[in-house]
Every structure is written in C-alpha cells, then in structure tokens.
C-alpha cells in the first residue's frame, strides 16, 4: 500500500496517449493548493469590500467635515465683519446730536436695523463648489472671475450665477452681469469670467463685499456666500 500510485492519462485524437504516475501525497498537495487559493480569493474579496466601504465612509466624513469647517469659517468671518459694518455709523456724531436737544424734547433717532443673518446669508448644499474668486478694478467696472465645480459628477449641473454688491452701510445692490457669461451647464467645472458695471456714483471704497449666488435651472438656490473685497480684490 505504501507504493500505491495513481495513473493520470492524457489522450488526444492526433497524438499518442500520455500517462503520468502520481503518488497520493502529490494529489493531496494539489488539493490543498486549490483550497488555499480559494481561501485567498475569498479573503481578498472580503478585504477589497471592507477597504472600499471604509474609503466611501471616509469620503462622506470628509465632505461633512468640510461643510462644518466652511460653516465655522463663515460664522467667524461674520463676527469679524460686524465691527466693519457698525463702523459706518459714527456714535460720536449721534451722541452730539442728542446732547443739543432739550432734555424734555429728546427723542431717540431711529437707526436703520441691519439684519446680519440676512445680509451675510450663507448656503451650500455641496452640489456646486466655488473657488478662486477674484475681482480686479478696471476703470468704472469690476472684472470678476471664479472656478465653478460640479460636486455631483454623476449628473450634469445647469443653472445661473448671479451677483449682488454689499455696501459698507449694509445696503444690497443688484448687479446685472452678462447672462451668457453667468449661465452654465457643466459635467465637471467651468471658469467663469465677466465684467460688472458699477452703479453711477458708486466707488470700490463704498463696497464691503460681493455676494455670489448659484441657482439651478429649476430656480433652486444651492449656493450663496458673501466675499469681502479685502479677500478677493487684486
């Protein structure tokens, strides 16, 4: 029994029969190799799925973290901008005016209320990304450029970008830009360039910042942010 051999025959129509003699040991080795390969393949498939799941989860966490970071950055910027907006009102002049009125006739003047939440409104649905916002003064107009990215690359993104100017006193001025420059239909990204004509009597020093809004073809606002001129003006 110790010399037991297995005969393996290979037959072809156009050739002679070939016979190989194998001991049970080598057949067992071959069987274990097949089993080992199957185990390795299963382990590789499991590891691939596990790493793919972890990668997807990390990407989602990165998006959420970036959104939280953007929100925190905007909130911090709003707090920094409160003093700049309030500085447009001179408290000393108001105090002097009240001092000249008799006590019995003193009336508190109505100061325009500025809703900072509305003025510095921020919205980002993570569907459109805006980067490299730049402004350059050119005569009586401003040259605006920015990179517009489609963050949902599974489908095309179409819509219109609109602009508002925020004055130092909190007033919002609508600006009409060339619609051909501001409309888009992108799969990945587009570099937007346009020229903004300043309203008569307005100077760059009167402007606090620029509000950039992205609206889809359905009229849904998916992005809105105010960019202070101190950050984007070249």
MDAnalysis code that builds the backbone (N, CA, C; Angstrom):
import MDAnalysis as mda
import numpy as np

u = mda.Universe.empty(702, n_residues=234, atom_resindex=np.repeat(np.arange(234), 3), trajectory=True)
u.add_TopologyAttr("name", ["N", "CA", "C"] * 234)
u.add_TopologyAttr("resid", np.arange(1, 235))
u.add_TopologyAttr("resname", ["UNK", "UNK", "UNK", "UNK", "UNK", "UNK", "UNK", "UNK", "UNK", "UNK", "UNK", "UNK", "UNK", "UNK", "UNK", "UNK", "UNK", "UNK", "UNK", "UNK", "UNK", "UNK", "UNK", "UNK", "UNK", "UNK", "UNK", "UNK", "UNK", "UNK", "UNK", "UNK", "UNK", "UNK", "UNK", "UNK", "UNK", "UNK", "UNK", "UNK", "UNK", "UNK", "UNK", "UNK", "UNK", "UNK", "UNK", "UNK", "UNK", "UNK", "UNK", "UNK", "UNK", "UNK", "UNK", "UNK", "UNK", "UNK", "UNK", "UNK", "UNK", "UNK", "UNK", "UNK", "UNK", "UNK", "UNK", "UNK", "UNK", "UNK", "UNK", "UNK", "UNK", "UNK", "UNK", "UNK", "UNK", "UNK", "UNK", "UNK", "UNK", "UNK", "UNK", "UNK", "UNK", "UNK", "UNK", "UNK", "UNK", "UNK", "UNK", "UNK", "UNK", "UNK", "UNK", "UNK", "UNK", "UNK", "UNK", "UNK", "UNK", "UNK", "UNK", "UNK", "UNK", "UNK", "UNK", "UNK", "UNK", "UNK", "UNK", "UNK", "UNK", "UNK", "UNK", "UNK", "UNK", "UNK", "UNK", "UNK", "UNK", "UNK", "UNK", "UNK", "UNK", "UNK", "UNK", "UNK", "UNK", "UNK", "UNK", "UNK", "UNK", "UNK", "UNK", "UNK", "UNK", "UNK", "UNK", "UNK", "UNK", "UNK", "UNK", "UNK", "UNK", "UNK", "UNK", "UNK", "UNK", "UNK", "UNK", "UNK", "UNK", "UNK", "UNK", "UNK", "UNK", "UNK", "UNK", "UNK", "UNK", "UNK", "UNK", "UNK", "UNK", "UNK", "UNK", "UNK", "UNK", "UNK", "UNK", "UNK", "UNK", "UNK", "UNK", "UNK", "UNK", "UNK", "UNK", "UNK", "UNK", "UNK", "UNK", "UNK", "UNK", "UNK", "UNK", "UNK", "UNK", "UNK", "UNK", "UNK", "UNK", "UNK", "UNK", "UNK", "UNK", "UNK", "UNK", "UNK", "UNK", "UNK", "UNK", "UNK", "UNK", "UNK", "UNK", "UNK", "UNK", "UNK", "UNK", "UNK", "UNK", "UNK", "UNK", "UNK", "UNK", "UNK", "UNK", "UNK", "UNK", "UNK", "UNK", "UNK", "UNK", "UNK", "UNK", "UNK", "UNK", "UNK", "UNK", "UNK", "UNK", "UNK"])
u.atoms.positions = np.array([
    [0.819, -1.200, 0.000],
    [0.000, 0.000, 0.000],
    [0.855, 1.252, 0.000],
    [2.080, 1.144, 0.545],
    [2.940, 2.313, 0.590],
    [3.403, 2.742, -0.787],
    [3.345, 1.812, -1.785],
    [3.797, 2.142, -3.147],
    [2.632, 2.415, -4.091],
    [1.454, 2.681, -3.509],
    [0.289, 2.929, -4.357],
    [0.515, 4.165, -5.204],
    [0.209, 4.034, -6.497],
    [0.346, 5.141, -7.446],
    [-0.979, 5.322, -8.184],
    [-1.217, 6.573, -8.597],
    [-2.378, 6.880, -9.419],
    [-1.897, 7.204, -10.824],
    [-2.589, 6.622, -11.802],
    [-2.239, 6.872, -13.196],
    [-3.162, 7.963, -13.767],
    [-2.548, 8.957, -14.348],
    [-3.287, 10.045, -14.995],
    [-3.004, 9.969, -16.483],
    [-4.060, 9.773, -17.267],
    [-3.930, 9.605, -18.707],
    [-4.361, 10.867, -19.434],
    [-3.576, 11.276, -20.429],
    [-3.901, 12.388, -21.307],
    [-4.009, 11.839, -22.726],
    [-5.194, 11.927, -23.305],
    [-5.432, 11.358, -24.634],
    [-5.831, 12.456, -25.611],
    [-5.216, 12.417, -26.793],
    [-5.547, 13.327, -27.881],
    [-5.847, 12.519, -29.130],
    [-6.713, 13.052, -29.963],
    [-7.059, 12.344, -31.195],
    [-5.882, 12.224, -32.145],
    [-5.011, 13.221, -32.114],
    [-3.916, 13.249, -33.080],
    [-2.566, 12.925, -32.438],
    [-2.583, 12.302, -31.270],
    [-1.316, 12.024, -30.609],
    [-1.471, 10.747, -29.766],
    [-0.363, 10.268, -29.320],
    [-0.388, 9.048, -28.510],
    [-0.858, 9.371, -27.101],
    [-1.281, 8.370, -26.384],
    [-1.730, 8.533, -25.005],
    [-0.515, 8.733, -24.105],
    [-0.635, 9.751, -23.235],
    [0.455, 10.013, -22.285],
    [-0.033, 9.682, -20.885],
    [0.787, 8.991, -20.165],
    [0.424, 8.547, -18.828],
    [1.435, 9.083, -17.815],
    [0.856, 9.571, -16.712],
    [1.700, 10.071, -15.617],
    [1.273, 9.351, -14.342],
    [2.271, 8.985, -13.576],
    [2.010, 8.289, -12.319],
    [2.274, 9.261, -11.159],
    [1.252, 9.416, -10.304],
    [1.353, 10.339, -9.178],
    [1.081, 9.587, -7.897],
    [1.838, 9.954, -6.895],
    [1.607, 9.357, -5.583],
    [0.471, 10.099, -4.883],
    [-0.212, 9.478, -3.927],
    [-1.288, 10.155, -3.181],
    [-0.825, 11.439, -2.508],
    [0.452, 11.507, -2.139],
    [0.965, 12.712, -1.485],
    [0.802, 13.953, -2.367],
    [1.176, 13.819, -3.661],
    [1.104, 14.968, -4.558],
    [-0.341, 15.346, -4.883],
    [-1.236, 14.351, -4.900],
    [-2.647, 14.687, -5.098],
    [-3.192, 15.485, -3.918],
    [-2.771, 15.089, -2.699],
    [-3.188, 15.850, -1.528],
    [-2.632, 17.269, -1.556],
    [-1.360, 17.371, -1.981],
    [-0.762, 18.706, -2.092],
    [-1.547, 19.572, -3.066],
    [-1.922, 18.968, -4.236],
    [-2.692, 19.722, -5.238],
    [-4.045, 20.147, -4.679],
    [-4.688, 19.274, -3.939],
    [-5.984, 19.597, -3.339],
    [-5.858, 20.741, -2.344],
    [-4.833, 20.685, -1.500],
    [-4.637, 21.761, -0.532],
    [-4.296, 23.082, -1.205],
    [-3.557, 23.026, -2.318],
    [-3.246, 24.258, -3.062],
    [-4.524, 24.896, -3.590],
    [-5.440, 24.038, -4.140],
    [-6.712, 24.563, -4.646],
    [-7.523, 25.198, -3.514],
    [-7.569, 24.496, -2.365],
    [-8.299, 25.032, -1.211],
    [-7.679, 26.352, -0.749],
    [-6.335, 26.398, -0.698],
    [-5.642, 27.607, -0.259],
    [-5.927, 28.774, -1.199],
    [-5.924, 28.497, -2.526],
    [-6.229, 29.550, -3.495],
    [-7.653, 30.071, -3.312],
    [-8.601, 29.149, -3.050],
    [-9.986, 29.574, -2.832],
    [-10.098, 30.450, -1.585],
    [-9.374, 30.046, -0.505],
    [-9.396, 30.846, 0.717],
    [-8.787, 32.225, 0.481],
    [-7.677, 32.271, -0.250],
    [-7.026, 33.552, -0.555],
    [-7.941, 34.446, -1.385],
    [-8.623, 33.829, -2.381],
    [-9.538, 34.611, -3.213],
    [-10.674, 35.182, -2.377],
    [-11.239, 34.342, -1.475],
    [-12.310, 34.827, -0.596],
    [-11.830, 35.921, 0.331],
    [-10.617, 35.726, 0.893],
    [-10.061, 36.754, 1.766],
    [-9.788, 38.050, 1.026],
    [-9.304, 37.929, -0.209],
    [-9.055, 39.133, -0.996],
    [-10.337, 39.882, -1.304],
    [-11.402, 39.125, -1.647],
    [-12.689, 39.761, -1.932],
    [-13.229, 40.458, -0.691],
    [-13.114, 39.809, 0.467],
    [-13.591, 40.417, 1.717],
    [-12.790, 41.675, 2.054],
    [-11.470, 41.598, 1.901],
    [-10.630, 42.762, 2.200],
    [-10.941, 43.911, 1.243],
    [-11.145, 43.584, -0.042],
    [-11.470, 44.631, -1.008],
    [-12.770, 45.331, -0.669],
    [-13.797, 44.538, -0.300],
    [-15.080, 45.138, 0.062],
    [-14.951, 45.984, 1.326],
    [-14.188, 45.474, 2.305],
    [-14.016, 46.212, 3.563],
    [-13.320, 47.541, 3.322],
    [-12.218, 47.522, 2.549],
    [-11.492, 48.760, 2.271],
    [-12.337, 49.726, 1.450],
    [-13.132, 49.195, 0.504],
    [-13.997, 50.060, -0.300],
    [-15.043, 50.739, 0.572],
    [-15.621, 49.985, 1.527],
    [-16.619, 50.566, 2.438],
    [-15.986, 51.641, 3.313],
    [-14.784, 51.349, 3.827],
    [-14.105, 52.335, 4.670],
    [-13.763, 53.586, 3.876],
    [-13.338, 53.409, 2.622],
    [-12.995, 54.558, 1.786],
    [-14.223, 55.412, 1.513],
    [-15.373, 54.764, 1.229],
    [-16.609, 55.513, 0.982],
    [-17.024, 56.284, 2.230],
    [-16.899, 55.632, 3.396],
    [-17.271, 56.298, 4.637],
    [-16.341, 57.477, 4.922],
    [-15.066, 57.307, 4.659],
    [-14.117, 58.401, 4.889],
    [-14.387, 59.575, 3.949],
    [-14.763, 59.266, 2.695],
    [-15.089, 60.350, 1.765],
    [-16.303, 61.137, 2.247],
    [-17.329, 60.422, 2.742],
    [-18.521, 61.095, 3.244],
    [-18.191, 61.923, 4.480],
    [-17.350, 61.372, 5.378],
    [-16.956, 62.119, 6.563],
    [-16.149, 63.355, 6.183],
    [-15.343, 63.226, 5.114],
    [-14.566, 64.382, 4.665],
    [-15.477, 65.484, 4.154],
    [-16.536, 65.099, 3.407],
    [-17.485, 66.095, 2.892],
    [-18.190, 66.797, 4.056],
    [-18.642, 65.997, 5.061],
    [-19.329, 66.582, 6.205],
    [-18.388, 67.486, 6.998],
    [-17.125, 67.042, 7.158],
    [-16.154, 67.851, 7.888],
    [-15.859, 69.150, 7.148],
    [-15.751, 69.073, 5.817],
    [-15.502, 70.279, 5.025],
    [-16.667, 71.253, 5.140],
    [-17.901, 70.695, 5.141],
    [-19.078, 71.545, 5.282],
    [-19.096, 72.230, 6.637],
    [-18.781, 71.452, 7.713],
    [-18.738, 72.035, 9.051],
    [-17.656, 73.103, 9.154],
    [-16.515, 72.831, 8.506],
    [-15.415, 73.800, 8.510],
    [-15.806, 75.069, 7.776],
    [-16.503, 74.920, 6.645],
    [-16.962, 76.094, 5.899],
    [-17.944, 76.912, 6.713],
    [-18.883, 76.211, 7.398],
    [-19.871, 76.916, 8.225],
    [-19.190, 77.678, 9.356],
    [-18.213, 77.002, 10.000],
    [-17.494, 77.657, 11.098],
    [-16.700, 78.859, 10.602],
    [-16.102, 78.710, 9.406],
    [-15.334, 79.815, 8.828],
    [-16.223, 81.002, 8.515],
    [-17.428, 80.707, 7.990],
    [-18.367, 81.789, 7.664],
    [-18.833, 82.494, 8.930],
    [-19.153, 81.706, 9.978],
    [-19.593, 82.309, 11.229],
    [-18.503, 83.203, 11.816],
    [-17.260, 82.734, 11.754],
    [-16.148, 83.538, 12.265],
    [-15.990, 84.805, 11.453],
    [-16.133, 84.684, 10.135],
    [-15.996, 85.858, 9.278],
    [-17.117, 86.865, 9.531],
    [-18.324, 86.342, 9.814],
    [-19.436, 87.247, 10.130],
    [-19.144, 88.061, 11.384],
    [-18.610, 87.382, 12.404],
    [-18.292, 88.096, 13.638],
    [-17.221, 89.149, 13.406],
    [-16.260, 88.829, 12.551],
    [-15.200, 89.795, 12.258],
    [-15.730, 90.985, 11.469],
    [-16.809, 90.736, 10.710],
    [-17.335, 91.805, 9.857],
    [-18.334, 92.708, 10.566],
    [-18.804, 92.305, 11.754],
    [-19.786, 93.128, 12.470],
    [-19.223, 94.514, 12.754],
    [-17.979, 94.551, 13.249],
    [-17.374, 95.844, 13.567],
    [-17.200, 96.716, 12.338],
    [-16.862, 96.079, 11.197],
    [-16.668, 96.866, 9.982],
    [-17.971, 97.522, 9.535],
    [-19.076, 96.772, 9.662],
    [-20.363, 97.337, 9.245],
    [-20.822, 98.412, 10.218],
    [-20.677, 98.136, 11.523],
    [-21.101, 99.111, 12.520],
    [-20.219, 100.353, 12.522],
    [-18.997, 100.222, 12.024],
    [-18.104, 101.393, 11.968],
    [-18.598, 102.462, 11.012],
    [-19.508, 102.081, 10.090],
    [-20.042, 103.071, 9.152],
    [-20.952, 104.085, 9.852],
    [-21.369, 103.790, 11.104],
    [-22.166, 104.716, 11.903],
    [-21.259, 105.343, 12.952],
    [-21.254, 106.680, 12.983],
    [-20.383, 107.394, 13.918],
    [-21.135, 107.628, 15.229],
    [-20.818, 106.907, 16.286],
    [-21.533, 107.081, 17.564],
    [-21.308, 108.453, 18.180],
    [-20.161, 109.075, 17.915],
    [-19.898, 110.399, 18.481],
    [-20.828, 111.449, 17.903],
    [-21.068, 111.374, 16.585],
    [-21.983, 112.326, 15.966],
    [-23.398, 112.157, 16.499],
    [-23.824, 110.919, 16.682],
    [-25.153, 110.669, 17.220],
    [-25.264, 111.181, 18.645],
    [-24.223, 111.002, 19.444],
    [-24.235, 111.467, 20.819],
    [-24.276, 112.986, 20.877],
    [-23.534, 113.654, 19.991],
    [-23.522, 115.120, 19.956],
    [-24.884, 115.669, 19.573],
    [-25.544, 115.009, 18.633],
    [-26.866, 115.447, 18.201],
    [-27.875, 115.347, 19.335],
    [-27.831, 114.285, 20.089],
    [-28.748, 114.123, 21.216],
    [-28.463, 115.144, 22.316],
    [-27.210, 115.536, 22.465],
    [-26.852, 116.484, 23.519],
    [-27.395, 117.880, 23.239],
    [-27.643, 118.251, 21.969],
    [-28.133, 119.579, 21.613],
    [-29.639, 119.712, 21.778],
    [-30.351, 118.651, 22.019],
    [-31.806, 118.692, 22.167],
    [-32.149, 118.809, 23.636],
    [-33.102, 119.725, 24.019],
    [-33.507, 119.820, 25.436],
    [-33.944, 118.473, 25.970],
    [-33.726, 118.313, 27.291],
    [-33.989, 117.018, 27.890],
    [-35.423, 116.592, 27.682],
    [-36.395, 117.533, 27.859],
    [-37.793, 117.164, 27.747],
    [-38.219, 116.880, 26.324],
    [-37.386, 117.297, 25.342],
    [-37.750, 117.102, 23.942],
    [-36.874, 116.077, 23.242],
    [-36.003, 115.445, 24.017],
    [-35.087, 114.488, 23.409],
    [-35.865, 113.319, 22.840],
    [-35.539, 112.967, 21.645],
    [-36.124, 111.796, 21.002],
    [-35.006, 110.928, 20.441],
    [-35.165, 109.682, 20.623],
    [-34.157, 108.763, 20.099],
    [-34.382, 108.604, 18.609],
    [-33.375, 108.976, 17.839],
    [-33.488, 108.833, 16.392],
    [-33.492, 107.351, 16.008],
    [-34.263, 107.073, 14.995],
    [-34.343, 105.701, 14.508],
    [-33.117, 105.380, 13.668],
    [-32.381, 104.396, 14.111],
    [-31.205, 103.938, 13.360],
    [-31.619, 102.720, 12.546],
    [-31.300, 102.717, 11.249],
    [-31.675, 101.558, 10.410],
    [-31.149, 100.259, 11.013],
    [-32.039, 99.294, 11.118],
    [-31.664, 97.994, 11.678],
    [-31.094, 97.120, 10.564],
    [-29.905, 96.597, 10.808],
    [-29.259, 95.719, 9.828],
    [-29.348, 94.285, 10.325],
    [-30.008, 93.458, 9.550],
    [-30.125, 92.032, 9.871],
    [-28.902, 91.323, 9.300],
    [-27.930, 91.059, 10.172],
    [-26.685, 90.455, 9.707],
    [-26.900, 89.043, 9.181],
    [-27.865, 88.321, 9.766],
    [-28.139, 86.967, 9.265],
    [-28.608, 87.005, 7.818],
    [-29.425, 87.998, 7.508],
    [-29.913, 88.139, 6.133],
    [-28.841, 88.723, 5.228],
    [-28.088, 89.692, 5.771],
    [-27.070, 90.363, 4.971],
    [-25.927, 89.423, 4.600],
    [-25.488, 88.606, 5.562],
    [-24.352, 87.711, 5.342],
    [-24.805, 86.267, 5.177],
    [-25.989, 86.098, 4.619],
    [-26.585, 84.772, 4.450],
    [-25.633, 83.836, 3.696],
    [-25.488, 82.628, 4.242],
    [-24.613, 81.620, 3.630],
    [-25.400, 80.341, 3.405],
    [-25.208, 79.740, 2.235],
    [-25.873, 78.471, 1.920],
    [-24.971, 77.665, 1.012],
    [-24.854, 76.375, 1.310],
    [-24.039, 75.491, 0.483],
    [-24.590, 74.080, 0.586],
    [-25.231, 73.614, -0.468],
    [-25.790, 72.271, -0.498],
    [-24.802, 71.239, -1.008],
    [-23.536, 71.634, -1.150],
    [-22.470, 70.732, -1.595],
    [-22.788, 70.127, -2.963],
    [-23.473, 70.891, -3.802],
    [-23.730, 70.467, -5.177],
    [-22.881, 71.266, -6.163],
    [-22.573, 72.506, -5.795],
    [-21.716, 73.358, -6.622],
    [-20.604, 73.915, -5.738],
    [-19.375, 73.835, -6.223],
    [-18.241, 74.375, -5.492],
    [-17.701, 75.614, -6.176],
    [-17.415, 76.648, -5.387],
    [-16.895, 77.911, -5.918],
    [-15.512, 78.137, -5.323],
    [-14.536, 78.349, -6.184],
    [-13.162, 78.540, -5.734],
    [-12.507, 79.663, -6.536],
    [-11.387, 80.174, -5.994],
    [-10.551, 81.169, -6.678],
    [-11.353, 82.384, -7.134],
    [-12.202, 82.924, -6.241],
    [-12.964, 84.130, -6.571],
    [-12.010, 85.320, -6.575],
    [-11.972, 86.039, -7.692],
    [-11.052, 87.172, -7.826],
    [-11.777, 88.351, -8.461],
    [-11.471, 89.570, -7.954],
    [-12.013, 90.814, -8.506],
    [-10.859, 91.737, -8.850],
    [-11.028, 92.434, -9.971],
    [-9.998, 93.398, -10.379],
    [-10.691, 94.649, -10.902],
    [-10.298, 95.810, -10.356],
    [-10.895, 97.074, -10.797],
    [-10.368, 97.435, -12.176],
    [-11.302, 97.761, -13.050],
    [-10.938, 98.144, -14.412],
    [-11.789, 99.336, -14.809],
    [-11.237, 100.541, -14.616],
    [-11.990, 101.747, -14.912],
    [-13.168, 101.891, -13.961],
    [-14.364, 102.007, -14.536],
    [-15.580, 102.146, -13.718],
    [-16.287, 100.818, -13.533],
    [-15.589, 99.732, -13.766],
    [-16.203, 98.409, -13.641],
    [-15.269, 97.469, -12.897],
    [-15.799, 96.277, -12.590],
    [-15.019, 95.243, -11.918],
    [-14.968, 94.007, -12.796],
    [-13.777, 93.434, -12.934],
    [-13.622, 92.169, -13.660],
    [-13.678, 91.042, -12.634],
    [-14.654, 90.157, -12.810],
    [-14.874, 89.061, -11.872],
    [-14.531, 87.735, -12.529],
    [-13.876, 86.853, -11.769],
    [-13.598, 85.503, -12.259],
    [-13.659, 84.534, -11.078],
    [-14.108, 83.319, -11.361],
    [-14.127, 82.272, -10.338],
    [-14.263, 80.913, -11.011],
    [-13.859, 79.866, -10.278],
    [-13.975, 78.487, -10.765],
    [-15.252, 77.878, -10.209],
    [-16.084, 77.334, -11.093],
    [-17.340, 76.698, -10.700],
    [-17.216, 75.201, -10.937],
    [-17.389, 74.404, -9.870],
    [-17.221, 72.956, -9.947],
    [-18.542, 72.239, -9.671],
    [-18.773, 71.173, -10.417],
    [-19.924, 70.306, -10.176],
    [-19.490, 69.223, -9.197],
    [-20.001, 69.276, -7.962],
    [-19.596, 68.323, -6.929],
    [-20.335, 67.001, -7.034],
    [-21.415, 66.956, -7.824],
    [-22.162, 65.712, -8.047],
    [-21.890, 65.264, -9.480],
    [-20.738, 64.627, -9.698],
    [-20.291, 64.323, -11.059],
    [-21.106, 63.229, -11.731],
    [-22.037, 62.620, -10.999],
    [-22.857, 61.575, -11.612],
    [-23.845, 62.144, -12.618],
    [-24.108, 63.442, -12.556],
    [-25.031, 64.084, -13.491],
    [-24.566, 65.501, -13.761],
    [-24.986, 66.051, -14.885],
    [-24.609, 67.415, -15.264],
    [-25.354, 68.415, -14.378],
    [-24.767, 69.603, -14.237],
    [-25.351, 70.674, -13.437],
    [-25.534, 71.902, -14.314],
    [-26.740, 72.433, -14.339],
    [-27.027, 73.609, -15.147],
    [-27.723, 74.662, -14.319],
    [-27.471, 75.928, -14.653],
    [-28.128, 76.997, -13.911],
    [-27.535, 78.343, -14.243],
    [-27.601, 79.258, -13.257],
    [-27.180, 80.635, -13.470],
    [-26.523, 81.166, -12.206],
    [-25.423, 81.895, -12.380],
    [-24.757, 82.577, -11.273],
    [-25.182, 84.041, -11.278],
    [-25.528, 84.588, -10.120],
    [-25.934, 85.982, -10.004],
    [-25.070, 86.690, -8.968],
    [-25.026, 88.034, -9.069],
    [-24.128, 88.840, -8.252],
    [-24.903, 89.956, -7.560],
    [-24.536, 90.205, -6.298],
    [-25.009, 91.367, -5.555],
    [-23.807, 92.049, -4.909],
    [-23.860, 93.374, -4.818],
    [-22.834, 94.128, -4.126],
    [-23.365, 94.535, -2.755],
    [-22.560, 94.334, -1.713],
    [-22.917, 94.721, -0.352],
    [-22.131, 95.984, -0.009],
    [-22.859, 97.094, 0.227],
    [-22.191, 98.339, 0.558],
    [-21.786, 98.352, 2.035],
    [-20.904, 99.294, 2.381],
    [-20.435, 99.394, 3.753],
    [-21.558, 99.711, 4.730],
    [-22.614, 100.378, 4.248],
    [-23.732, 100.734, 5.126],
    [-24.781, 99.634, 5.206],
    [-24.505, 98.478, 4.605],
    [-25.430, 97.363, 4.686],
    [-26.432, 97.279, 3.556],
    [-26.400, 98.225, 2.627],
    [-27.324, 98.193, 1.504],
    [-26.887, 97.136, 0.483],
    [-27.878, 96.485, -0.129],
    [-27.624, 95.459, -1.133],
    [-27.974, 96.020, -2.508],
    [-27.037, 95.928, -3.440],
    [-27.222, 96.465, -4.793],
    [-27.195, 95.311, -5.783],
    [-28.273, 95.169, -6.555],
    [-28.330, 94.135, -7.581],
    [-27.457, 94.538, -8.770],
    [-26.715, 93.579, -9.281],
    [-25.837, 93.823, -10.422],
    [-26.237, 92.894, -11.569],
    [-26.409, 93.487, -12.741],
    [-26.723, 92.682, -13.913],
    [-25.448, 92.387, -14.689],
    [-25.110, 91.108, -14.727],
    [-23.935, 90.677, -15.493],
    [-24.412, 90.042, -16.795],
    [-23.476, 89.860, -17.718],
    [-23.797, 89.226, -18.989],
    [-24.303, 87.808, -18.747],
    [-25.547, 87.528, -19.164],
    [-26.142, 86.220, -18.900],
    [-25.356, 85.102, -19.575],
    [-24.804, 85.370, -20.720],
    [-24.012, 84.346, -21.413],
    [-22.773, 83.955, -20.608],
    [-22.230, 84.922, -19.863],
    [-21.057, 84.630, -19.030],
    [-21.447, 83.835, -17.783],
    [-22.624, 84.118, -17.232],
    [-23.003, 83.580, -15.932],
    [-23.808, 82.285, -16.001],
    [-24.410, 81.982, -17.144],
    [-25.146, 80.726, -17.258],
    [-24.160, 79.578, -17.484],
    [-24.548, 78.367, -17.103],
    [-23.634, 77.231, -17.212],
    [-24.408, 75.928, -17.345],
    [-23.757, 74.963, -17.919],
    [-24.226, 73.569, -17.977],
    [-22.967, 72.718, -18.020],
    [-22.595, 72.174, -16.870],
    [-21.284, 71.547, -16.734],
    [-21.406, 70.128, -16.192],
    [-20.456, 69.302, -16.613],
    [-20.320, 67.953, -16.058],
    [-19.289, 67.953, -14.936],
    [-18.260, 68.798, -15.106],
    [-17.202, 68.858, -14.089],
    [-16.974, 70.281, -13.584],
    [-16.452, 71.181, -14.466],
    [-16.159, 72.522, -13.977],
    [-16.197, 73.526, -15.122],
    [-16.205, 74.811, -14.729],
    [-16.173, 75.901, -15.695],
    [-15.494, 77.093, -15.046],
    [-14.666, 77.777, -15.804],
    [-14.059, 79.026, -15.356],
    [-14.956, 80.163, -15.829],
    [-15.535, 80.892, -14.881],
    [-16.471, 81.966, -15.205],
    [-15.722, 83.293, -15.172],
    [-15.888, 84.070, -16.220],
    [-15.294, 85.411, -16.291],
    [-16.347, 86.378, -16.820],
    [-16.488, 87.511, -16.144],
    [-17.446, 88.516, -16.594],
    [-17.008, 89.882, -16.088],
    [-17.695, 90.916, -16.548],
    [-17.382, 92.287, -16.142],
    [-18.623, 92.895, -15.516],
    [-18.443, 93.533, -14.356],
    [-19.553, 94.125, -13.615],
    [-19.453, 95.642, -13.669],
    [-20.478, 96.301, -14.199],
    [-20.501, 97.761, -14.264],
    [-20.985, 98.311, -12.927],
    [-20.195, 99.203, -12.309],
    [-20.588, 99.802, -11.046],
    [-21.708, 100.813, -11.272],
    [-22.694, 100.873, -10.377],
    [-23.759, 101.876, -10.500],
    [-23.174, 103.286, -10.449],
    [-23.828, 104.255, -11.071],
    [-23.332, 105.641, -11.051],
    [-23.159, 106.143, -9.618],
    [-22.041, 106.782, -9.367],
    [-21.773, 107.344, -8.051],
    [-21.175, 106.362, -7.066],
    [-21.083, 105.115, -7.419],
    [-20.504, 104.126, -6.503],
    [-19.035, 103.917, -6.812],
    [-18.241, 103.833, -5.754],
    [-16.814, 103.578, -5.887],
    [-16.469, 102.287, -5.143],
    [-15.341, 101.728, -5.488],
    [-14.926, 100.478, -4.846],
    [-14.814, 100.642, -3.340],
    [-14.402, 101.825, -2.883],
    [-14.250, 102.037, -1.439],
    [-15.587, 101.999, -0.705],
    [-16.703, 102.128, -1.445],
    [-18.030, 102.066, -0.829],
    [-18.532, 100.636, -0.673],
    [-17.808, 99.688, -1.233],
    [-18.284, 98.298, -1.275],
    [-17.600, 97.489, -0.184],
    [-18.418, 96.776, 0.583],
    [-17.866, 95.858, 1.589],
    [-17.502, 94.513, 0.959],
    [-18.410, 93.981, 0.145],
    [-18.149, 92.667, -0.428],
    [-19.086, 92.344, -1.574],
    [-18.896, 91.152, -2.110],
    [-19.679, 90.665, -3.246],
    [-20.376, 89.376, -2.835],
    [-21.698, 89.318, -3.075],
    [-22.428, 88.093, -2.823],
    [-22.556, 87.320, -4.136],
    [-22.123, 86.071, -4.114],
    [-22.204, 85.197, -5.286],
    [-23.235, 84.114, -5.009],
    [-24.223, 83.994, -5.888],
    [-25.302, 83.019, -5.715],
    [-25.371, 82.113, -6.938],
    [-25.577, 80.806, -6.682],
    [-25.709, 79.803, -7.736],
    [-27.124, 79.232, -7.661],
    [-27.854, 79.337, -8.765],
    [-29.232, 78.850, -8.838],
    [-29.333, 77.845, -9.978],
    [-30.065, 76.746, -9.746],
    [-30.248, 75.740, -10.794],
    [-31.277, 76.210, -11.810],
    [-31.416, 75.445, -12.885],
    [-32.407, 75.780, -13.911],
    [-33.831, 75.724, -13.374],
    [-34.015, 75.005, -12.265],
    [-35.339, 74.925, -11.635],
    [-35.593, 76.070, -10.675],
    [-34.651, 76.993, -10.571],
    [-34.817, 78.130, -9.673],
    [-34.442, 77.853, -8.238],
    [-33.762, 76.735, -7.965],
    [-33.372, 76.387, -6.598],
    [-32.008, 76.983, -6.269],
    [-31.956, 77.738, -5.171],
    [-30.691, 78.324, -4.711],
    [-29.889, 77.248, -3.989],
    [-28.709, 76.908, -4.537],
    [-27.890, 75.841, -3.940],
    [-26.586, 76.377, -3.354],
    [-26.289, 77.671, -3.619],
    [-25.045, 78.234, -3.068],
    [-25.207, 79.744, -2.939],
    [-24.758, 80.271, -1.804],
    [-24.755, 81.720, -1.590],
    [-23.698, 82.046, -0.550],
    [-22.816, 82.981, -0.895],
    [-21.768, 83.390, 0.042],
    [-21.329, 84.813, -0.268],
    [-21.003, 85.553, 0.796],
    [-20.508, 86.927, 0.654],
    [-18.983, 86.899, 0.756],
    [-18.311, 87.484, -0.237],
    [-16.851, 87.544, -0.266],
    [-16.408, 88.999, -0.026],
    [-15.787, 89.291, 1.130],
    [-15.301, 90.659, 1.373],
    [-14.274, 91.053, 0.317],
    [-14.319, 92.322, -0.081],
    [-13.369, 92.794, -1.089],
    [-11.927, 92.660, -0.616],
    [-11.734, 92.796, 0.685],
    [-10.375, 92.678, 1.216],
    [-9.774, 91.310, 0.957],
    [-10.624, 90.329, 0.661],
    [-10.137, 88.966, 0.436],
    [-9.996, 88.611, -1.038],
    [-10.771, 89.262, -1.900],
    [-10.793, 88.840, -3.298],
    [-10.323, 89.903, -4.286],
    [-10.178, 91.165, -3.817],
    [-9.791, 92.236, -4.741],
    [-8.290, 92.214, -4.965],
    [-7.894, 92.199, -6.248],
    [-6.472, 92.204, -6.594],
    [-6.005, 93.628, -6.881],
])
